[in-house]
Amino acid sequence: MARLGRFAYMLPLLGALVVCAFVLSELSVSYAETKTGQKRLQLCSRLRDGIFDLYQQLNASERFNSSYILTRSPEYLSEYRRSMDATLKSLKAEMAIAEELLPGDLVMANLFRAVRKRVAELDRRIEEYHQLGPASDRQLVLRSPPTQYMGRFRLCHRTANANLREMDNAISGSLVSALERRGFLLILGAVVSALLLSLAFFQLNASLGQSRKLLADVQLAEQRYQLLANRVQDNREEEKARLARRVHDELGQSLTAAKIDLAMALRIAESNPAGVNRQIRRAMESLDSAVRDVRRVSTELRPGILDQMGLEPPLEWMMQEFGQRMAIVVDFQCSPGVSLGDKGDIVVFRIAQEALTNIARHAQASRVTIRGTVDTSWFVLTIRDDGVGFGPEKLNDPHSIGLFGMRDRAEAAGGSTEIHSQVGNGVLVSVRMPIAAESRSVPA
C-alpha cells in the first residue's frame, strides 16, 4: 500500500493517456468518415453537374443535327460530330461516377439508357437523311423516328436531380454532425485530460513531498545515529578512563597501603613482635576498602541484584544512591515482583539510569518522583522532576542523543518511551514495557 501510495500519480496519468488514446481513436474514425463524406459530396456534386452538362450537350447535338438536315451545311455536321463525341465522353464519365456513388440505381440506369437511345436515334436520322439524298423530304426526316427517349431522359433527369439534392443534404448533415462530434470530443478530451493531469500533478507533488520528508527523516536518523555512535565511543573511552582512575586511585591506594602495612609488619616482627597485630589489622582494613571499591564499581557497571531479585530492588538502590549523591529528594514506589525478562529488566534500568543522568546534568531539580505500576500486561515506569524542563523542539534535535537513546532502547525491546516537557515545568519520562509471561518471585 505504501508503494501504491508513492505511485498513486500513475493512475490519473494512465487515465489521461487512455482518454487521449480514446479521443484520438474517435477523431481518427470521425476524420475517416469526414473524408468519405467529403468525397461522396464531391461525387454527388460532380454527378449532378455532369448530368446537367450531359443534358446541355444532348440538346446541342440535337440542334446541330436538325440544323444540318435543314441547311445541309458541313459546318453543322462537324459541330454535331464534336458535340456527340463530347456527349459520349461525358456519358462514360457520369456512368463511372454513378456506379461508384449509386451502384445499381434504377433512375440512373434509365437516364443513361435514354441518353444512349437518343444518341443512337440522332445518328440514325443523319444516316437516313444521307440515304434519301438531296431530294429527300426534310420534314419527314425530322419527324422520324419519334423522340420519346428525350422525354424519358428529361423525366429521369428531374428525378435524379431531386435524389442527388436529397443525398447532398444528407451528406452535408452527416458532415456537420461529424464536425460537431469531433469538436465535442476535442473539448471533452481536453477537459478530462486536464483534470486527470492536474490530479496526477497533485499526486506526484504529494508523492515527492512524502519522498522529501522520508529523505529528511533518513538524513536526520543517519545524523542522529552518527552522533549516537560518536557519543557511545566517547562514553566508552570516558568509562574506561573513569574505571582506570578509580582502580588506580581507590583500589590501587588500598592495595598499596595493605602492601606497606604487611612490609612494616615483617620488619616489626624482627624487633617488636607485639606490634605485628596492629599492622596486620591496618592491612586488613586496607584490603576491606579495596573489596568495597571493587564491589561498588561492579555494582555501577551492572547491579548483581538485577539478575537475582528482579527489577524493583536495583531501581530502589539506584534511586537511593542518586538521592544521596545529588542531595535531591527522591520519592520512589514500585510494584514488587515485576519481571520483564532479562532484556526488559536491563532496558528499563538503563532508561531510568539515563533519565537520572539527564536530571543530574540539566534539570536543576530539587525533587524526583518515580512510580512503577502494572497495567494489565504492561509495566509502566514514570520519572518526573521539577526542574527547568525544555521546549518541544528539543525532542527532535539530533543532538539530543540521550532522549533518542531512551526511545530506541524501549522500541528495540518491544516497548515505548514517551517524553513530555515544558519550559519551567520539568520533564516526565514514561516507559511502557511488556511483562514477562512468568513473573520472577522476589525473596521475602
For each residue, the residues with C-beta under 8 A, 3 or more apart:
1: 4 5
2: 5 6
3: 6 7
4: 1 7 8
5: 1 2 8 207 210
6: 2 3 207 210 211
7: 3 4 10 207
8: 4 5 11 203 206 207
9: 12 13 199 200 201 202 203 204 206 207
10: 7 13 14 200
11: 8 14 15 200 203
12: 9 15 16 196 197 199 200 203
13: 9 10 16 17 196 197 200
14: 10 11 17 18
15: 11 12 18 19 196
16: 12 13 19 20 192 193 196 197 200
17: 13 14 20 21
18: 14 15 21 22
19: 15 16 22 23 189 192 193 196
20: 16 17 23 24 189 193
21: 17 18 24 25
22: 18 19 25 26 189
23: 19 20 26 27 185 186 188 189 193
24: 20 21 27 28
25: 21 22 28 29
26: 22 23 29 30 181 185
27: 23 24 30 31 182 185 186
28: 24 25 31 32
29: 25 26 32 33
30: 26 27 33 34 178 181 182 185
31: 27 28 34 35 182
32: 28 29 35 36
33: 29 30 36 37 174 178
34: 30 31 37 38 175 178 179 182
35: 31 32 38 39
36: 32 33 39 40
37: 33 34 40 41 171 174 175 178
38: 34 35 41 42 175
39: 35 36 42 43
40: 36 37 43 44 101 167 171
41: 37 38 44 45 168 171 172 175
42: 38 39 45 46
43: 39 40 46 47 97 100 101
44: 40 41 47 48 101 164 167 168 171
45: 41 42 48 49 168
46: 42 43 49 50 97
47: 43 44 50 51 94 97 98 101 164
48: 44 45 51 52 161 164 165 168
49: 45 46 52 53
50: 46 47 53 54 90 93 94 97
51: 47 48 54 55 94 111 157 160 161 164
52: 48 49 55 56 157 161
53: 49 50 56 57 90
54: 50 51 57 58 87 90 91 94 115
55: 51 52 58 59 153 154 157
56: 52 53 59 60
57: 53 54 60 61 83 86 87 90
58: 54 55 61 62 87 115 118 119 150 153
59: 55 56 62 63
60: 56 57 63 64 83
61: 57 58 64 65 80 83 84 87 119 122
62: 58 59 65 66 118 122 150
63: 59 60 66 67
64: 60 61 67 68 76 77 79 80 83
65: 61 62 68 69 80 122 125 126
66: 62 63 69 70 142
67: 63 64 70 71 73 76
68: 64 65 71 72 73 76 77 80 126
69: 65 66 72 125 126 129 138 141 142
70: 66 67 138 142
71: 67 68 76
72: 68 69 134
73: 67 68 76 77
74: 77 78
75: 78 79
76: 64 67 68 71 73 79 80
77: 64 68 73 74 80 81 126
78: 74 75 81 82
79: 64 75 76 82 83
80: 61 64 65 68 76 77 83 84 122 126
81: 77 78 84 85
82: 78 79 85 86
83: 57 60 61 64 79 80 86 87
84: 61 80 81 87 88 119 122 123
85: 81 82 88 89
86: 57 82 83 89 90
87: 54 57 58 61 83 84 90 91 115 119
88: 84 85 91 92 119
89: 85 86 92 93
90: 50 53 54 57 86 87 93 94
91: 54 87 88 94 95 112 115 116 119
92: 88 89 95 96
93: 50 89 90 96 97
94: 47 50 51 54 90 91 97 98 112
95: 91 92 98 99 112
96: 92 93 99 100
97: 43 46 47 50 93 94 100 101
98: 47 94 95 101 102 105 108 112
99: 95 96 102 103
100: 43 96 97 103
101: 40 43 44 47 97 98
102: 98 99 105 108
103: 99 100
104: 109
105: 98 102 108 109 163
106: 109 110
107: 110 111 156 159 160 163
108: 98 102 105 111 112 156 160
109: 104 105 106 112 113
110: 106 107 113 114 152 156
111: 51 107 108 114 115 153 156 157 160
112: 91 94 95 98 108 109 115 116
113: 109 110 116 117
114: 110 111 117 118 149 150 152 153 156
115: 54 58 87 91 111 112 118 119 153
116: 91 112 113 119 120
117: 113 114 120 121 149 152
118: 58 62 114 115 121 122 147 149 150 153
119: 58 61 84 87 88 91 115 116 122 123
120: 116 117 123 124
121: 117 118 124 125 145 147 149
122: 61 62 65 80 84 118 119 125 126
123: 84 119 120 126 127
124: 120 121 127 128 145
125: 65 69 121 122 128 129 141 142 144 145
126: 65 68 69 77 80 122 123 129 130
127: 123 124 130 131
128: 124 125 131 132 141 144
129: 69 125 126 132 136 138 141
130: 126 127 133
131: 127 128
132: 128 129 135 136 137 141
133: 130 136
134: 72
135: 132
136: 129 132 133 140 141
137: 132 140 141
138: 69 70 129 141 142
139: 142 143
140: 136 137 143 144
141: 69 125 128 129 132 136 137 138 144
142: 66 69 70 125 138 139
143: 139 140
144: 125 128 140 141
145: 121 124 125
146:
147: 118 121 150 151
148: 151 152
149: 114 117 118 121 152 153
150: 58 62 114 118 147 153 154
151: 147 148 154 155
152: 110 114 117 148 149 155 156
153: 55 58 111 114 115 118 149 150 156 157
154: 55 150 151 157 158
155: 151 152 158 159
156: 107 108 110 111 114 152 153 159 160
157: 51 52 55 111 153 154 160 161
158: 154 155 161 162
159: 107 155 156 162 163
160: 51 107 108 111 156 157 163 164
161: 48 51 52 157 158 164 165
162: 158 159 165 166
163: 105 107 159 160 166 167
164: 44 47 48 51 160 161 167 168
165: 48 161 162 168 169
166: 162 163 169 170
167: 40 44 163 164 170 171
168: 41 44 45 48 164 165 171 172
169: 165 166 172 173
170: 166 167 173 174
171: 37 40 41 44 167 168 174 175
172: 41 168 169 175 176
173: 169 170 176 177
174: 33 37 170 171 177 178
175: 34 37 38 41 171 172 178 179
176: 172 173 179 180
177: 173 174 180 181
178: 30 33 34 37 174 175 181 182
179: 34 175 176 182 183
180: 176 177 183 184
181: 26 30 177 178 184 185
182: 27 30 31 34 178 179 185 186
183: 179 180 186 187
184: 180 181 187 188
185: 23 26 27 30 181 182 188 189
186: 23 27 182 183 189 190
187: 183 184 190 191
188: 23 184 185 191 192
189: 19 20 22 23 185 186 192 193
190: 186 187 193 194
191: 187 188 194 195
192: 16 19 188 189 195 196
193: 16 19 20 23 189 190 196 197
194: 190 191 197 198
195: 191 192 198 199
196: 12 13 15 16 19 192 193 199 200
197: 12 13 16 193 194 200 201
198: 194 195 201 202
199: 9 12 195 196 202 203
200: 9 10 11 12 13 16 196 197 203 204
201: 9 197 198 204 205
202: 9 198 199 205 206
203: 8 9 11 12 199 200 206 207
204: 9 200 201 207 208
205: 201 202 208 209
206: 8 9 202 203 209 210
207: 5 6 7 8 9 203 204 210 211
208: 204 205 211 212
209: 205 206 212 213
210: 5 6 206 207 213 214
211: 6 207 208 214 215
212: 208 209 215 216
213: 209 210 216 217
214: 210 211 217 218
215: 211 212 218 219
216: 212 213 219 220
217: 213 214 220 221
218: 214 215 221 222
219: 215 216 222 223
220: 216 217 223 224 396 398
221: 217 218 224 225
222: 218 219 225 226
223: 219 220 226 227 398
224: 220 221 227 228 398 401 404
225: 221 222 228 229
226: 222 223 229 230
227: 223 224 230 231 398 399 401
228: 224 225 231 232 401 404 405
229: 225 226 232 233
230: 226 227 233 234
231: 227 228 234 235 401
232: 228 229 235 236
233: 229 230 236 237
234: 230 231 237 238
235: 231 232 238 239
236: 232 233 239 240
237: 233 234 240 241
238: 234 235 241 242
239: 235 236 242 243
240: 236 237 243 244
241: 237 238 244 245
242: 238 239 245 246
243: 239 240 246 247 297
244: 240 241 247 248
245: 241 242 248 249
246: 242 243 249 250 251 293 297
247: 243 244 250 251 252 297
248: 244 245 251 252
249: 245 246 252 253
250: 246 247 253 254 289 290 293
251: 246 247 248 254 255 290 293 294
252: 247 248 249 255 256
253: 249 250 256 257
254: 250 251 257 258 286 287 289 290 293
255: 251 252 258 259 286 287 290
256: 252 253 259 260
257: 253 254 260 261 282 283 286
258: 254 255 261 262 283 284 286 287 290
259: 255 256 262 263
260: 256 257 263 264
261: 257 258 264 265 279 280 282 283 286
262: 258 259 265 266 279 280 283
263: 259 260 266 267
264: 260 261 267 268 279
265: 261 262 268 269 275 276 279 280 283
266: 262 263 269 270
267: 263 264 270 271
268: 264 265 271 272 273 275 276 279
269: 265 266 272 273 276
270: 266 267
271: 267 268
272: 268 269 275 276
273: 268 269 276
274: 277
275: 265 268 272 278 279
276: 265 268 269 272 273 279 280
277: 274 280 281
278: 275 281 282
279: 261 262 264 265 268 275 276 282 283
280: 261 262 265 276 277 283 284
281: 277 278 284 285
282: 257 261 278 279 285 286
283: 257 258 261 262 265 279 280 286 287
284: 258 280 281 287 288
285: 281 282 288 289
286: 254 255 257 258 261 282 283 289 290
287: 254 255 258 283 284 290 291
288: 284 285 291 292
289: 250 254 285 286 292 293
290: 250 251 254 255 258 286 287 293 294
291: 287 288 294 295
292: 288 289 295 296
293: 246 250 251 254 289 290 296 297
294: 251 290 291 297 298
295: 291 292 298 299
296: 292 293 299 300
297: 243 246 247 293 294 300 301
298: 294 295 301 302 304
299: 295 296 302 303 304 317
300: 296 297
301: 297 298
302: 298 299 306 346
303: 299 306 314 317 318 349
304: 298 299 307 308
305: 308 309 313 314 317
306: 302 303 309 311 314 345 346 349
307: 304 342
308: 304 305
309: 305 306 312 313 314 442 443
310: 313 336 337 338 339 345 440 442
311: 306 314 315 334 338 339 340 345 348 349 372 379
312: 309 315 316 334 335 336 337 338 372 442
313: 305 309 310 316 317 442
314: 303 305 306 309 311 317 318 345 349
315: 311 312 318 319 332 334 348 349 352 370 372 381
316: 312 313 319 320 332 334
317: 299 303 305 313 314 320 321
318: 303 314 315 321 322 349 352 353 356
319: 315 316 322 323 330 332 356 368 370
320: 316 317 323 324 330 332
321: 317 318 324 325
322: 318 319 325 326 328 330 356 360 368
323: 319 320 326 327 328 329 330 368
324: 320 321 327
325: 321 322
326: 322 323 359 360
327: 323 324
328: 322 323 359 365 366 367 368
329: 323 366 367 368
330: 319 320 322 323 367 368 370
331: 367 368 369 370
332: 315 316 319 320 370
333: 370 371 372
334: 311 312 315 316 338 370 371 372 381
335: 312 338 372 373 374 379
336: 310 312 442
337: 310 312 439 440 441 442
338: 310 311 312 334 335 372 374 379 435 439
339: 310 311 344 345 435 436 438 439 440
340: 311 343 344 345 347 348 379 433 434 435 436
341: 344 345 436
342: 307 345 346
343: 340 346 347 413
344: 339 340 341 347 348 379 413 414 415 433 434 436
345: 306 310 311 314 339 340 341 342 348 349
346: 302 306 342 343 349 350
347: 340 343 344 350 351 409 410 412 413 415 433
348: 311 315 340 344 345 351 352 379 381 431 433
349: 303 306 311 314 315 318 345 346 352 353
350: 346 347 353 354 409
351: 347 348 354 355 381 406 409 410 417 429 431
352: 315 318 348 349 355 356 370 381 383 431
353: 318 349 350 356 357
354: 350 351 357 358 402 405 406
355: 351 352 358 359 383 406 429
356: 318 319 322 352 353 359 360 368 383
357: 353 354 360 361 402
358: 354 355 361 362 363 402 403 427
359: 326 328 355 356 362 363 365 368 383 385 387 427
360: 322 326 356 357 363
361: 357 358
362: 358 359 387 388 390
363: 358 359 360 385 387 388 389 426 427
364: 387 388
365: 328 359 368 385 386 387 426
366: 328 329 386
367: 328 329 330 331 385 386
368: 319 322 323 328 329 330 331 356 359 365 383 384 385
369: 331 382 383 384 385
370: 315 319 330 331 332 333 334 352 381 382 383 384
371: 333 334 380 381 382
372: 311 312 315 333 334 335 338 379 380 381
373: 335 379 380
374: 335 338 378 379 380 435
375: 378 379 380 432
376:
377: 434 435
378: 374 375 432 433 434 435
379: 311 335 338 340 344 348 372 373 374 375 432 433 434 435
380: 371 372 373 374 375 430 431 432
381: 315 334 348 351 352 370 371 372 430 431 433
382: 369 370 371 428 429 430 431
383: 352 355 356 359 368 369 370 428 429
384: 368 369 370 426 427 428 429
385: 359 363 365 367 368 369 426 427
386: 365 366 367 426
387: 359 362 363 364 365 426 427
388: 362 363 364 423 424 426
389: 363 421 422 423 424 425 426 427
390: 362 394 421 423 427
391: 394 421 422 423
392: 395 396 421
393: 396 397
394: 390 391 397 400 403 421
395: 392 400 403 419 421
396: 220 392 393 400
397: 393 394 400
398: 220 223 224 227 404
399: 227
400: 394 395 396 397 403 404
401: 224 227 228 231 404 405
402: 354 357 358 405 406
403: 358 394 395 400 406 407 419
404: 224 228 398 400 401 407 408
405: 228 354 401 402 408 409
406: 351 354 355 402 403 409 410 417 419 429 431
407: 403 404 410 411 416 417 419
408: 404 405 411 412
409: 347 350 351 405 406 412 413 417
410: 347 351 406 407 413 415 416 417 431 432 433
411: 407 408 414 415 416 417
412: 347 408 409
413: 343 344 347 409 410 433
414: 344 411 433 434
415: 344 347 410 411 431 432 433 434
416: 407 410 411 431 432
417: 351 406 407 409 410 411 429 430 431 432
418: 429 430 432
419: 395 403 406 407 427 428 429 430
420: 427 428 430
421: 389 390 391 392 394 395 425 426 427 428
422: 389 391 425
423: 388 389 390 391
424: 388 389
425: 389 421 422
426: 363 365 384 385 386 387 388 389 421
427: 358 359 363 384 385 387 389 390 419 420 421
428: 382 383 384 419 420 421
429: 351 355 382 383 384 406 417 418 419
430: 380 381 382 417 418 419 420
431: 348 351 352 380 381 382 406 410 415 416 417
432: 375 378 379 380 410 415 416 417 418
433: 340 344 347 348 378 379 381 410 413 414 415
434: 340 344 377 378 379 414 415
435: 338 339 340 374 377 378 379 439
436: 339 340 341 344 439 440
437:
438: 339
439: 337 338 339 435 436
440: 310 337 339 436
441: 337
442: 309 310 312 313 336 337
443: 309
444:
